[in-house]
Each structure stands twice: as C-alpha cells, then as structure tokens.
Amino acid sequence: METKNKKRTFAEILNEEPLVLVDFFTTWCGPCKMLKPILEELHTKVGEDVKILKVDVDKNPKVAEIYQIRGVPTLILFKHGKNVWTQSGVVPVAALQQVIQKYK
C-alpha cells in the first residue's frame, strides 16, 4: 500500500508533474538571492500551474553536471520531464509567466 506522503525523487517529480520550474542556485550568489522573491511572487500568480523547485548546485553537483549548469542562477522549465526552456540570470515575473503560459 502506497502512502500519500511518500517522498519523491527529483527525477520522479520532473517526470510526474506537467510543468516544473527548477531554480539552480547557490547560497552565496547575489542574483540568486534576488530571484527568491520573484519566484515567490510567481508562485502566488500561477499557483498549481507549475511546480517550483530549488536546487543548490553546491550541495547537488551531480545534478548540476547532468543539466550542464555553468552559471547561477539558471532556470530550467521541464514539461513532462523534458527541458523546454532554459535561462540564466534573473528573470522578471512577467517574463516567467509568459513562458509558463506558452508551455501550459
């Protein structure tokens, strides 16, 4: 019997959710800190349309290597596990909303 609170792996979340926005960041990165409130605002605007995950590349170097993260912050939007959009740097809320709308 499966429980509702089963922890899912990163790969499971990417493959099971329709849209997942992943923020690859580090704790010491200034622009990464600027992106945090933007992602919080995005979450209030898009709600359940997209799942937002944060991945600290210092703590998860293998994941950063797999997705070829060369700079932070880097955002990747996955649709059913496939990378459909990638952007490095700080992205405004309105631009993120447009990208999500495009792939919804």
Secondary structure, DSSP 8 states (H G I E B T S, - for coil): ---TT----HHHHHHHSSEEEEEEE-TT-HHHHHHHHHHHHHHHHHGGGSEEEEEETTT-HHHHHHTT--SSSEEEEEETTEEEEEEES---HHHHHHHHHHH-
